[in-house]
């Protein structure tokens, strides 16, 4: 795990936390924290950087199933939900399609660590996809701003398309700015909204 994020273990039992913390010792997590309730877990998730949440059901304030499914919709980290064997099938139906990794409490230590490895590999892959998506989104917005700045130069300054392109290139070279910054300046000059920096007035 490149960012060395932490793991959060949510359980009503501190002994369960101690056991899991020992099992996670040889992993790449920067730290392992404990939350006795889902309410406390959500507070920690909002405050610190975690890559994995392990929910050992049931919890004092709720069972944990609903929050696991809800968390999977708005959080990019890995979620492992551990339930008793007799309700495993019922829980599986409820979390199916959410991305939550469901484990029986009877799972062996080796199987537990293997599941954690698989979950974190998926998290890393999702983070790379998200970062690439954000990069492409920013690039597209930048190209859009440059294109709109050219159109303004053609419209307001009576330049040809080639002249507008050369103006942006030369202005960037002369001022030491990027074409994006030059384009944003032109958009601000004419009171047009920028795709990368909000509305320029």
Backbone as JSON Lines, residues from 0, in Angstrom:
{"i":0,"aa":"X","n":[0.84,-1.19,0.0],"ca":[0.0,0.0,0.0],"c":[0.87,1.24,0.0]}
{"i":1,"aa":"X","n":[0.82,1.98,-1.04],"ca":[1.76,3.08,-1.26],"c":[1.62,4.19,-0.22]}
{"i":2,"aa":"X","n":[0.38,4.54,0.18],"ca":[0.16,5.67,1.05],"c":[0.28,5.34,2.53]}
{"i":3,"aa":"X","n":[0.5,4.07,2.86],"ca":[0.64,3.64,4.25],"c":[-0.52,4.12,5.09]}
{"i":4,"aa":"X","n":[-1.71,3.74,4.71],"ca":[-2.89,4.12,5.47],"c":[-3.08,3.16,6.63]}
{"i":5,"aa":"X","n":[-4.03,3.5,7.49],"ca":[-4.28,2.69,8.66],"c":[-5.43,1.71,8.49]}
{"i":6,"aa":"X","n":[-5.55,0.84,9.48],"ca":[-6.68,-0.1,9.52],"c":[-7.49,0.2,10.77]}
{"i":7,"aa":"X","n":[-8.8,0.15,10.64],"ca":[-9.69,0.42,11.77],"c":[-10.49,-0.84,12.06]}
{"i":8,"aa":"X","n":[-10.41,-1.32,13.29],"ca":[-11.15,-2.51,13.69],"c":[-12.3,-2.08,14.59]}
{"i":9,"aa":"X","n":[-13.5,-2.42,14.16],"ca":[-14.71,-2.04,14.9],"c":[-15.28,-3.3,15.54]}
{"i":10,"aa":"X","n":[-15.27,-3.33,16.86],"ca":[-15.74,-4.52,17.58],"c":[-16.13,-4.13,19.0]}
{"i":11,"aa":"X","n":[-17.11,-4.81,19.54],"ca":[-17.5,-4.55,20.93],"c":[-16.49,-5.15,21.89]}
{"i":12,"aa":"X","n":[-15.62,-6.01,21.39],"ca":[-14.65,-6.73,22.24],"c":[-13.22,-6.24,22.0]}
{"i":13,"aa":"X","n":[-12.58,-5.78,23.05],"ca":[-11.19,-5.35,22.94],"c":[-10.26,-6.53,22.7]}
{"i":14,"aa":"X","n":[-10.66,-7.72,23.16],"ca":[-9.83,-8.9,22.94],"c":[-9.81,-9.28,21.46]}
{"i":15,"aa":"X","n":[-10.95,-9.08,20.77],"ca":[-11.0,-9.31,19.32],"c":[-10.06,-8.33,18.63]}
{"i":16,"aa":"X","n":[-10.1,-7.07,19.06],"ca":[-9.2,-6.07,18.5],"c":[-7.74,-6.46,18.69]}
{"i":17,"aa":"X","n":[-7.38,-6.9,19.89],"ca":[-6.0,-7.29,20.18],"c":[-5.54,-8.45,19.3]}
{"i":18,"aa":"X","n":[-6.43,-9.42,19.1],"ca":[-6.11,-10.57,18.26],"c":[-5.88,-10.14,16.82]}
{"i":19,"aa":"X","n":[-6.78,-9.31,16.3],"ca":[-6.67,-8.86,14.91],"c":[-5.46,-7.96,14.71]}
{"i":20,"aa":"X","n":[-5.18,-7.14,15.7],"ca":[-4.01,-6.26,15.59],"c":[-2.73,-7.09,15.48]}
{"i":21,"aa":"X","n":[-2.66,-8.18,16.26],"ca":[-1.5,-9.06,16.17],"c":[-1.41,-9.71,14.79]}
{"i":22,"aa":"X","n":[-2.56,-10.09,14.24],"ca":[-2.59,-10.72,12.92],"c":[-2.15,-9.76,11.82]}
{"i":23,"aa":"X","n":[-2.44,-8.48,12.01],"ca":[-2.11,-7.48,11.0],"c":[-0.7,-6.9,11.14]}
{"i":24,"aa":"X","n":[0.04,-7.39,12.12],"ca":[1.37,-6.84,12.4],"c":[2.32,-6.91,11.21]}
{"i":25,"aa":"X","n":[2.27,-7.98,10.46],"ca":[3.2,-8.12,9.35],"c":[2.73,-7.49,8.05]}
{"i":26,"aa":"X","n":[1.64,-6.76,8.11],"ca":[1.1,-6.12,6.9],"c":[1.68,-4.73,6.72]}
{"i":27,"aa":"X","n":[1.22,-4.04,5.69],"ca":[1.75,-2.72,5.35],"c":[1.02,-1.55,6.02]}
{"i":28,"aa":"X","n":[0.07,-1.83,6.9],"ca":[-0.69,-0.74,7.49],"c":[0.19,0.1,8.41]}
{"i":29,"aa":"X","n":[0.05,1.41,8.31],"ca":[0.87,2.33,9.11],"c":[0.47,2.27,10.59]}
{"i":30,"aa":"X","n":[-0.81,2.03,10.85],"ca":[-1.3,1.94,12.23],"c":[-2.6,1.14,12.24]}
{"i":31,"aa":"X","n":[-2.93,0.6,13.39],"ca":[-4.18,-0.15,13.56],"c":[-4.92,0.46,14.75]}
{"i":32,"aa":"X","n":[-6.13,0.92,14.53],"ca":[-6.9,1.59,15.59],"c":[-8.15,0.79,15.94]}
{"i":33,"aa":"X","n":[-8.73,1.16,17.07],"ca":[-9.9,0.45,17.61],"c":[-11.08,1.38,17.8]}
{"i":34,"aa":"X","n":[-12.28,0.89,17.45],"ca":[-13.53,1.61,17.72],"c":[-14.52,0.61,18.3]}
{"i":35,"aa":"X","n":[-15.11,0.89,19.46],"ca":[-16.03,-0.05,20.09],"c":[-17.45,-0.02,19.53]}
{"i":36,"aa":"X","n":[-17.78,1.06,18.79],"ca":[-19.11,1.2,18.2],"c":[-19.0,1.75,16.78]}
{"i":37,"aa":"X","n":[-20.08,1.64,16.02],"ca":[-20.08,2.18,14.66],"c":[-20.06,3.7,14.69]}
{"i":38,"aa":"X","n":[-20.68,4.27,15.7],"ca":[-20.68,5.74,15.85],"c":[-19.25,6.25,16.02]}
{"i":39,"aa":"X","n":[-18.48,5.6,16.9],"ca":[-17.09,5.99,17.11],"c":[-16.25,5.73,15.86]}
{"i":40,"aa":"X","n":[-16.57,4.65,15.15],"ca":[-15.83,4.32,13.93],"c":[-16.02,5.42,12.87]}
{"i":41,"aa":"X","n":[-17.23,5.89,12.71],"ca":[-17.51,6.93,11.72],"c":[-16.79,8.22,12.06]}
{"i":42,"aa":"X","n":[-16.68,8.51,13.35],"ca":[-15.95,9.71,13.78],"c":[-14.47,9.59,13.43]}
{"i":43,"aa":"X","n":[-13.9,8.41,13.65],"ca":[-12.48,8.2,13.32],"c":[-12.26,8.23,11.81]}
{"i":44,"aa":"X","n":[-13.18,7.67,11.04],"ca":[-13.05,7.67,9.58],"c":[-13.06,9.08,9.02]}
{"i":45,"aa":"X","n":[-13.83,9.96,9.66],"ca":[-13.91,11.35,9.21],"c":[-12.65,12.13,9.57]}
{"i":46,"aa":"X","n":[-11.92,11.63,10.57],"ca":[-10.77,12.37,11.09],"c":[-9.42,11.88,10.56]}
{"i":47,"aa":"X","n":[-9.27,10.57,10.39],"ca":[-7.98,10.0,10.04],"c":[-8.01,9.28,8.68]}
{"i":48,"aa":"X","n":[-6.82,8.93,8.2],"ca":[-6.7,8.27,6.9],"c":[-6.61,6.75,7.07]}
{"i":49,"aa":"X","n":[-7.7,6.08,6.71],"ca":[-7.74,4.62,6.8],"c":[-7.9,4.01,5.42]}
{"i":50,"aa":"X","n":[-7.26,2.86,5.23],"ca":[-7.41,2.14,3.98],"c":[-8.31,0.94,4.12]}
{"i":51,"aa":"X","n":[-8.55,0.54,5.38],"ca":[-9.34,-0.67,5.64],"c":[-10.16,-0.52,6.92]}
{"i":52,"aa":"X","n":[-11.39,-1.0,6.85],"ca":[-12.24,-1.08,8.04],"c":[-12.7,-2.53,8.19]}
{"i":53,"aa":"X","n":[-12.5,-3.07,9.36],"ca":[-12.96,-4.43,9.67],"c":[-14.08,-4.3,10.71]}
{"i":54,"aa":"X","n":[-15.27,-4.75,10.35],"ca":[-16.42,-4.65,11.25],"c":[-16.76,-6.05,11.77]}
{"i":55,"aa":"X","n":[-16.57,-6.23,13.07],"ca":[-16.8,-7.53,13.71],"c":[-18.16,-7.46,14.41]}
{"i":56,"aa":"X","n":[-19.15,-8.03,13.79],"ca":[-20.53,-7.91,14.28],"c":[-20.83,-8.93,15.38]}
{"i":57,"aa":"X","n":[-21.9,-8.65,16.2],"ca":[-22.71,-7.43,16.22],"c":[-22.03,-6.34,17.05]}
{"i":58,"aa":"X","n":[-22.48,-5.11,16.87],"ca":[-21.93,-3.98,17.62],"c":[-22.96,-3.48,18.63]}
{"i":59,"aa":"X","n":[-22.53,-2.75,19.65],"ca":[-23.46,-2.29,20.68],"c":[-24.54,-1.33,20.17]}
{"i":60,"aa":"X","n":[-24.2,-0.47,19.21],"ca":[-25.15,0.54,18.75],"c":[-25.93,0.12,17.51]}
{"i":61,"aa":"X","n":[-25.49,-0.91,16.82],"ca":[-26.18,-1.47,15.65],"c":[-25.51,-2.78,15.29]}
{"i":62,"aa":"X","n":[-26.13,-3.52,14.38],"ca":[-25.51,-4.79,14.01],"c":[-24.22,-4.56,13.22]}
{"i":63,"aa":"X","n":[-24.26,-3.62,12.25],"ca":[-23.08,-3.31,11.45],"c":[-23.25,-3.55,9.97]}
{"i":64,"aa":"X","n":[-24.29,-4.31,9.61],"ca":[-24.53,-4.64,8.2],"c":[-24.89,-3.41,7.38]}
{"i":65,"aa":"X","n":[-25.84,-2.63,7.91],"ca":[-26.33,-1.45,7.18],"c":[-25.22,-0.43,6.97]}
{"i":66,"aa":"X","n":[-24.45,-0.2,8.01],"ca":[-23.36,0.8,7.9],"c":[-22.28,0.34,6.94]}
{"i":67,"aa":"X","n":[-22.01,-0.97,6.9],"ca":[-21.01,-1.49,5.96],"c":[-21.44,-1.22,4.53]}
{"i":68,"aa":"X","n":[-22.72,-1.5,4.23],"ca":[-23.24,-1.27,2.88],"c":[-23.26,0.21,2.54]}
{"i":69,"aa":"X","n":[-23.64,1.03,3.52],"ca":[-23.7,2.48,3.32],"c":[-22.3,3.05,3.09]}
{"i":70,"aa":"X","n":[-21.35,2.57,3.88],"ca":[-19.97,3.04,3.77],"c":[-19.38,2.72,2.4]}
{"i":71,"aa":"X","n":[-19.74,1.58,1.85],"ca":[-19.19,1.16,0.56],"c":[-19.62,2.08,-0.58]}
{"i":72,"aa":"X","n":[-20.71,2.82,-0.38],"ca":[-21.22,3.72,-1.43],"c":[-20.5,5.06,-1.47]}
{"i":73,"aa":"X","n":[-19.85,5.43,-0.36],"ca":[-19.26,6.78,-0.32],"c":[-17.79,6.8,0.12]}
{"i":74,"aa":"X","n":[-17.2,5.62,0.25],"ca":[-15.81,5.54,0.73],"c":[-15.03,4.59,-0.15]}
{"i":75,"aa":"X","n":[-13.78,4.95,-0.47],"ca":[-12.98,4.15,-1.39],"c":[-12.12,3.09,-0.7]}
{"i":76,"aa":"X","n":[-12.14,3.04,0.62],"ca":[-11.34,2.05,1.33],"c":[-11.96,0.66,1.29]}
{"i":77,"aa":"X","n":[-11.2,-0.31,1.81],"ca":[-11.69,-1.68,1.86],"c":[-12.54,-1.92,3.1]}
{"i":78,"aa":"X","n":[-13.57,-2.74,2.95],"ca":[-14.47,-3.04,4.07],"c":[-14.59,-4.55,4.22]}
{"i":79,"aa":"X","n":[-14.24,-5.04,5.39],"ca":[-14.39,-6.46,5.71],"c":[-15.45,-6.57,6.8]}
{"i":80,"aa":"X","n":[-16.47,-7.35,6.55],"ca":[-17.56,-7.54,7.51],"c":[-17.53,-8.98,8.0]}
{"i":81,"aa":"X","n":[-17.44,-9.17,9.31],"ca":[-17.36,-10.5,9.88],"c":[-18.63,-10.82,10.66]}
{"i":82,"aa":"X","n":[-19.25,-11.95,10.3],"ca":[-20.53,-12.35,10.91],"c":[-20.47,-13.81,11.38]}
{"i":83,"aa":"X","n":[-21.43,-14.18,12.23],"ca":[-21.53,-15.56,12.68],"c":[-21.92,-16.45,11.51]}
{"i":84,"aa":"X","n":[-21.46,-17.68,11.54],"ca":[-21.7,-18.6,10.44],"c":[-23.19,-18.82,10.17]}
{"i":85,"aa":"X","n":[-24.01,-18.83,11.24],"ca":[-25.44,-19.14,11.05],"c":[-26.22,-18.05,10.33]}
{"i":86,"aa":"X","n":[-25.66,-16.86,10.22],"ca":[-26.36,-15.8,9.46],"c":[-25.56,-15.37,8.22]}
{"i":87,"aa":"X","n":[-24.55,-16.16,7.89],"ca":[-23.68,-15.8,6.76],"c":[-24.46,-15.62,5.46]}
{"i":88,"aa":"X","n":[-25.33,-16.56,5.12],"ca":[-26.09,-16.5,3.87],"c":[-27.02,-15.3,3.84]}
{"i":89,"aa":"X","n":[-27.66,-15.02,4.96],"ca":[-28.56,-13.86,5.06],"c":[-27.78,-12.56,4.84]}
{"i":90,"aa":"X","n":[-26.6,-12.49,5.49],"ca":[-25.76,-11.29,5.35],"c":[-25.23,-11.17,3.92]}
{"i":91,"aa":"X","n":[-24.89,-12.3,3.32],"ca":[-24.35,-12.28,1.95],"c":[-25.35,-11.69,0.97]}
{"i":92,"aa":"X","n":[-26.63,-12.03,1.15],"ca":[-27.66,-11.49,0.27],"c":[-27.79,-9.97,0.42]}
{"i":93,"aa":"X","n":[-27.59,-9.49,1.64],"ca":[-27.75,-8.06,1.9],"c":[-26.59,-7.22,1.38]}
{"i":94,"aa":"X","n":[-25.38,-7.78,1.4],"ca":[-24.22,-6.98,0.97],"c":[-23.77,-7.31,-0.46]}
{"i":95,"aa":"X","n":[-24.46,-8.23,-1.09],"ca":[-24.09,-8.62,-2.45],"c":[-24.13,-7.4,-3.38]}
{"i":96,"aa":"X","n":[-23.07,-7.22,-4.15],"ca":[-23.0,-6.11,-5.09],"c":[-22.52,-4.8,-4.49]}
{"i":97,"aa":"X","n":[-22.22,-4.78,-3.2],"ca":[-21.77,-3.53,-2.56],"c":[-20.25,-3.38,-2.54]}
{"i":98,"aa":"X","n":[-19.52,-4.48,-2.74],"ca":[-18.07,-4.42,-2.65],"c":[-17.56,-4.76,-1.26]}
{"i":99,"aa":"X","n":[-18.49,-5.01,-0.32],"ca":[-18.08,-5.4,1.03],"c":[-17.61,-6.85,1.01]}
{"i":100,"aa":"X","n":[-16.47,-7.11,1.64],"ca":[-15.94,-8.48,1.75],"c":[-16.53,-9.12,3.0]}
{"i":101,"aa":"X","n":[-17.32,-10.17,2.81],"ca":[-17.99,-10.83,3.92],"c":[-17.22,-12.08,4.33]}
{"i":102,"aa":"X","n":[-16.93,-12.18,5.63],"ca":[-16.21,-13.33,6.16],"c":[-16.97,-13.92,7.34]}
{"i":103,"aa":"X","n":[-16.87,-15.23,7.47],"ca":[-17.41,-15.89,8.66],"c":[-16.41,-15.72,9.8]}
{"i":104,"aa":"X","n":[-16.94,-15.63,11.01],"ca":[-16.06,-15.52,12.18],"c":[-15.21,-16.78,12.36]}
{"i":105,"aa":"X","n":[-15.59,-17.87,11.7],"ca":[-14.84,-19.12,11.8],"c":[-13.62,-19.16,10.9]}
{"i":106,"aa":"X","n":[-13.41,-18.11,10.13],"ca":[-12.3,-18.08,9.18],"c":[-10.96,-18.25,9.9]}
{"i":107,"aa":"X","n":[-10.04,-18.93,9.26],"ca":[-8.71,-19.11,9.85],"c":[-7.89,-17.83,9.7]}
{"i":108,"aa":"X","n":[-6.79,-17.76,10.47],"ca":[-5.92,-16.59,10.39],"c":[-5.35,-16.39,9.0]}
{"i":109,"aa":"X","n":[-4.96,-17.49,8.35],"ca":[-4.39,-17.4,6.99],"c":[-5.45,-16.92,6.0]}
{"i":110,"aa":"X","n":[-6.67,-17.43,6.14],"ca":[-7.76,-17.02,5.24],"c":[-8.13,-15.56,5.46]}
{"i":111,"aa":"X","n":[-8.08,-15.13,6.71],"ca":[-8.36,-13.73,7.04],"c":[-7.36,-12.8,6.37]}
{"i":112,"aa":"X","n":[-6.07,-13.12,6.5],"ca":[-5.02,-12.29,5.91],"c":[-5.08,-12.31,4.39]}
{"i":113,"aa":"X","n":[-5.44,-13.45,3.82],"ca":[-5.58,-13.54,2.37],"c":[-6.71,-12.64,1.89]}
{"i":114,"aa":"X","n":[-7.82,-12.64,2.63],"ca":[-8.95,-11.77,2.28],"c":[-8.56,-10.3,2.36]}
{"i":115,"aa":"X","n":[-7.8,-9.95,3.4],"ca":[-7.33,-8.57,3.55],"c":[-6.44,-8.17,2.37]}
{"i":116,"aa":"X","n":[-5.54,-9.07,1.97],"ca":[-4.66,-8.8,0.82],"c":[-5.47,-8.56,-0.45]}
{"i":117,"aa":"X","n":[-6.49,-9.38,-0.68],"ca":[-7.33,-9.25,-1.87],"c":[-8.09,-7.93,-1.85]}
{"i":118,"aa":"X","n":[-8.66,-7.62,-0.68],"ca":[-9.43,-6.37,-0.54],"c":[-8.53,-5.16,-0.8]}
{"i":119,"aa":"X","n":[-7.32,-5.16,-0.23],"ca":[-6.44,-4.02,-0.39],"c":[-5.88,-3.9,-1.81]}
{"i":120,"aa":"X","n":[-5.74,-5.03,-2.5],"ca":[-5.33,-4.99,-3.91],"c":[-6.42,-4.32,-4.74]}
{"i":121,"aa":"X","n":[-7.68,-4.63,-4.41],"ca":[-8.8,-4.0,-5.11],"c":[-8.88,-2.51,-4.8]}
{"i":122,"aa":"X","n":[-8.6,-2.16,-3.54],"ca":[-8.6,-0.75,-3.14],"c":[-7.52,0.03,-3.91]}
{"i":123,"aa":"X","n":[-6.32,-0.55,-3.99],"ca":[-5.22,0.1,-4.71],"c":[-5.58,0.31,-6.17]}
{"i":124,"aa":"X","n":[-6.18,-0.7,-6.76],"ca":[-6.58,-0.6,-8.17],"c":[-7.64,0.49,-8.35]}
{"i":125,"aa":"X","n":[-8.62,0.54,-7.45],"ca":[-9.66,1.56,-7.54],"c":[-9.09,2.96,-7.34]}
{"i":126,"aa":"X","n":[-8.13,3.09,-6.44],"ca":[-7.5,4.39,-6.22],"c":[-6.74,4.86,-7.46]}
{"i":127,"aa":"X","n":[-6.05,3.92,-8.13],"ca":[-5.33,4.27,-9.36],"c":[-6.31,4.71,-10.45]}
{"i":128,"aa":"X","n":[-7.42,3.99,-10.57],"ca":[-8.44,4.34,-11.57],"c":[-9.02,5.72,-11.26]}
{"i":129,"aa":"X","n":[-9.3,5.98,-9.98],"ca":[-9.87,7.26,-9.57],"c":[-8.9,8.4,-9.84]}
{"i":130,"aa":"X","n":[-7.62,8.18,-9.53],"ca":[-6.6,9.21,-9.77],"c":[-6.46,9.5,-11.26]}
{"i":131,"aa":"X","n":[-6.5,8.45,-12.09],"ca":[-6.4,8.64,-13.53],"c":[-7.62,9.38,-14.07]}
{"i":132,"aa":"X","n":[-8.79,9.02,-13.53],"ca":[-10.03,9.7,-13.94],"c":[-9.96,11.19,-13.59]}
{"i":133,"aa":"X","n":[-9.49,11.5,-12.37],"ca":[-9.38,12.9,-11.95],"c":[-8.38,13.66,-12.82]}
{"i":134,"aa":"X","n":[-7.27,12.97,-13.18],"ca":[-6.25,13.61,-14.02],"c":[-6.83,13.92,-15.4]}
{"i":135,"aa":"X","n":[-7.53,12.96,-15.98],"ca":[-8.13,13.17,-17.3],"c":[-9.22,14.23,-17.26]}
{"i":136,"aa":"X","n":[-9.96,14.27,-16.16],"ca":[-11.02,15.27,-16.0],"c":[-10.42,16.68,-15.96]}
{"i":137,"aa":"X","n":[-9.31,16.82,-15.2],"ca":[-8.63,18.12,-15.13],"c":[-8.05,18.52,-16.49]}
{"i":138,"aa":"X","n":[-7.48,17.54,-17.19],"ca":[-6.89,17.8,-18.49],"c":[-7.94,18.24,-19.49]}
{"i":139,"aa":"X","n":[-9.09,17.56,-19.45],"ca":[-10.19,17.91,-20.36],"c":[-10.7,19.32,-20.07]}
{"i":140,"aa":"X","n":[-10.82,19.65,-18.78],"ca":[-11.28,20.99,-18.4],"c":[-10.27,22.04,-18.85]}
{"i":141,"aa":"X","n":[-8.97,21.71,-18.74],"ca":[-7.92,22.63,-19.17],"c":[-7.99,22.86,-20.68]}
{"i":142,"aa":"X","n":[-8.14,21.78,-21.45],"ca":[-8.25,21.89,-22.91],"c":[-9.48,22.69,-23.3]}
{"i":143,"aa":"X","n":[-10.54,22.52,-22.52],"ca":[-11.77,23.26,-22.77],"c":[-11.56,24.76,-22.56]}
{"i":144,"aa":"X","n":[-10.83,25.1,-21.48],"ca":[-10.55,26.52,-21.21],"c":[-9.69,27.13,-22.32]}
{"i":145,"aa":"X","n":[-8.68,26.38,-22.77],"ca":[-7.8,26.87,-23.83],"c":[-8.59,27.08,-25.11]}
{"i":146,"aa":"X","n":[-9.46,26.14,-25.43],"ca":[-10.29,26.24,-26.63],"c":[-11.23,27.44,-26.55]}
{"i":147,"aa":"X","n":[-11.82,27.65,-25.38],"ca":[-12.75,28.78,-25.23],"c":[-12.01,30.12,-25.24]}
{"i":148,"aa":"X","n":[-10.78,30.12,-24.72],"ca":[-9.97,31.34,-24.77],"c":[-9.62,31.69,-26.22]}
{"i":149,"aa":"X","n":[-9.31,30.68,-27.02],"ca":[-9.03,30.91,-28.44],"c":[-10.25,31.5,-29.12]}
{"i":150,"aa":"X","n":[-11.43,30.96,-28.81],"ca":[-12.67,31.46,-29.42],"c":[-12.91,32.92,-29.06]}
{"i":151,"aa":"X","n":[-12.59,33.29,-27.82],"ca":[-12.75,34.69,-27.4],"c":[-11.78,35.6,-28.14]}
{"i":152,"aa":"X","n":[-10.54,35.13,-28.34],"ca":[-9.56,35.93,-29.08],"c":[-10.0,36.11,-30.53]}
{"i":153,"aa":"X","n":[-10.57,35.07,-31.09],"ca":[-11.07,35.16,-32.47],"c":[-12.26,36.13,-32.54]}
{"i":154,"aa":"X","n":[-13.13,36.02,-31.55],"ca":[-14.34,36.84,-31.55],"c":[-14.08,38.29,-31.18]}
{"i":155,"aa":"X","n":[-13.31,38.51,-30.1],"ca":[-13.11,39.87,-29.58],"c":[-11.91,40.59,-30.17]}
{"i":156,"aa":"X","n":[-10.86,39.83,-30.49],"ca":[-9.63,40.46,-30.97],"c":[-9.45,40.3,-32.48]}
{"i":157,"aa":"X","n":[-10.45,39.69,-33.11],"ca":[-10.44,39.5,-34.57],"c":[-9.2,38.73,-35.05]}
{"i":158,"aa":"X","n":[-8.75,37.76,-34.25],"ca":[-7.63,36.92,-34.65],"c":[-8.13,35.73,-35.45]}
{"i":159,"aa":"X","n":[-7.2,35.15,-36.24],"ca":[-7.52,33.88,-36.88],"c":[-7.26,32.78,-35.84]}
{"i":160,"aa":"X","n":[-7.67,31.55,-36.14],"ca":[-7.45,30.45,-35.2],"c":[-5.95,30.23,-34.98]}
{"i":161,"aa":"X","n":[-5.18,30.33,-36.05],"ca":[-3.73,30.15,-35.93],"c":[-3.11,31.25,-35.1]}
{"i":162,"aa":"X","n":[-3.57,32.49,-35.29],"ca":[-3.04,33.63,-34.52],"c":[-3.4,33.48,-33.04]}
{"i":163,"aa":"X","n":[-4.61,33.01,-32.75],"ca":[-5.04,32.82,-31.36],"c":[-4.17,31.75,-30.68]}
{"i":164,"aa":"X","n":[-3.91,30.68,-31.43],"ca":[-3.05,29.61,-30.9],"c":[-1.65,30.14,-30.61]}
{"i":165,"aa":"X","n":[-1.08,30.86,-31.55],"ca":[0.28,31.41,-31.39],"c":[0.32,32.42,-30.25]}
{"i":166,"aa":"X","n":[-0.75,33.2,-30.09],"ca":[-0.81,34.18,-29.01],"c":[-0.72,33.48,-27.65]}
{"i":167,"aa":"X","n":[-1.47,32.41,-27.5],"ca":[-1.46,31.67,-26.23],"c":[-0.07,31.08,-25.96]}
{"i":168,"aa":"X","n":[0.54,30.51,-27.0],"ca":[1.86,29.9,-26.85],"c":[2.9,30.96,-26.49]}
{"i":169,"aa":"X","n":[2.92,32.08,-27.23],"ca":[3.9,33.14,-26.98],"c":[3.68,33.8,-25.64]}
{"i":170,"aa":"X","n":[2.41,34.02,-25.27],"ca":[2.11,34.65,-23.98],"c":[2.59,33.76,-22.83]}
{"i":171,"aa":"X","n":[2.4,32.47,-22.99],"ca":[2.85,31.52,-21.96],"c":[4.38,31.56,-21.83]}
{"i":172,"aa":"X","n":[5.08,31.6,-22.97],"ca":[6.54,31.65,-22.97],"c":[7.05,32.96,-22.38]}
{"i":173,"aa":"X","n":[6.43,34.07,-22.76],"ca":[6.9,35.39,-22.33],"c":[6.66,35.64,-20.84]}
{"i":174,"aa":"X","n":[5.58,35.09,-20.32],"ca":[5.23,35.35,-18.91],"c":[5.69,34.22,-17.98]}
{"i":175,"aa":"X","n":[6.13,33.12,-18.56],"ca":[6.53,31.98,-17.73],"c":[5.36,31.24,-17.13]}
{"i":176,"aa":"X","n":[4.19,31.47,-17.71],"ca":[2.98,30.8,-17.22],"c":[2.62,29.62,-18.11]}
{"i":177,"aa":"X","n":[1.72,28.79,-17.63],"ca":[1.22,27.69,-18.46],"c":[0.15,28.22,-19.4]}
{"i":178,"aa":"X","n":[-0.14,27.45,-20.44],"ca":[-1.24,27.84,-21.35],"c":[-2.56,27.89,-20.59]}
{"i":179,"aa":"X","n":[-2.7,27.02,-19.6],"ca":[-3.91,27.0,-18.77],"c":[-4.08,28.34,-18.05]}
{"i":180,"aa":"X","n":[-2.99,28.85,-17.43],"ca":[-3.05,30.11,-16.7],"c":[-3.34,31.28,-17.63]}
{"i":181,"aa":"X","n":[-2.74,31.25,-18.81],"ca":[-2.99,32.31,-19.81],"c":[-4.45,32.27,-20.26]}
{"i":182,"aa":"X","n":[-4.94,31.08,-20.51],"ca":[-6.35,30.92,-20.94],"c":[-7.3,31.43,-19.86]}
{"i":183,"aa":"X","n":[-7.0,31.11,-18.6],"ca":[-7.85,31.55,-17.49],"c":[-7.85,33.07,-17.38]}
{"i":184,"aa":"X","n":[-6.68,33.68,-17.64],"ca":[-6.59,35.15,-17.62],"c":[-7.49,35.76,-18.69]}
{"i":185,"aa":"X","n":[-7.49,35.17,-19.88],"ca":[-8.34,35.66,-20.97],"c":[-9.82,35.48,-20.62]}
{"i":186,"aa":"X","n":[-10.15,34.36,-20.03],"ca":[-11.54,34.12,-19.63],"c":[-11.98,35.13,-18.56]}
{"i":187,"aa":"X","n":[-11.07,35.43,-17.63],"ca":[-11.38,36.43,-16.6],"c":[-11.59,37.8,-17.22]}
{"i":188,"aa":"X","n":[-10.75,38.11,-18.19],"ca":[-10.81,39.42,-18.85],"c":[-12.18,39.67,-19.47]}
{"i":189,"aa":"X","n":[-12.75,38.61,-20.01],"ca":[-14.05,38.76,-20.67],"c":[-15.21,38.22,-19.82]}
{"i":190,"aa":"X","n":[-14.92,37.95,-18.53],"ca":[-15.97,37.55,-17.61],"c":[-16.64,36.24,-17.93]}
{"i":191,"aa":"X","n":[-15.86,35.3,-18.42],"ca":[-16.41,33.99,-18.77],"c":[-16.02,32.95,-17.71]}
{"i":192,"aa":"X","n":[-16.87,31.96,-17.48],"ca":[-16.55,30.92,-16.47],"c":[-15.42,30.0,-16.93]}
{"i":193,"aa":"X","n":[-14.54,29.67,-16.01],"ca":[-13.47,28.73,-16.28],"c":[-13.91,27.33,-15.88]}
{"i":194,"aa":"X","n":[-13.54,26.32,-16.68],"ca":[-13.89,24.93,-16.37],"c":[-13.0,24.37,-15.26]}
{"i":195,"aa":"X","n":[-11.86,25.02,-14.99],"ca":[-10.93,24.48,-13.99],"c":[-10.91,25.28,-12.7]}
{"i":196,"aa":"X","n":[-11.38,26.51,-12.75],"ca":[-11.26,27.32,-11.53],"c":[-12.51,28.06,-11.14]}
{"i":197,"aa":"X","n":[-13.66,27.59,-11.51],"ca":[-14.9,28.24,-11.16],"c":[-15.2,29.4,-12.07]}
{"i":198,"aa":"X","n":[-16.03,30.35,-11.6],"ca":[-16.41,31.49,-12.42],"c":[-15.39,32.6,-12.24]}
{"i":199,"aa":"X","n":[-14.88,33.09,-13.35],"ca":[-13.92,34.19,-13.32],"c":[-14.64,35.48,-13.62]}
{"i":200,"aa":"X","n":[-14.51,36.44,-12.74],"ca":[-15.19,37.71,-12.94],"c":[-14.19,38.84,-13.1]}
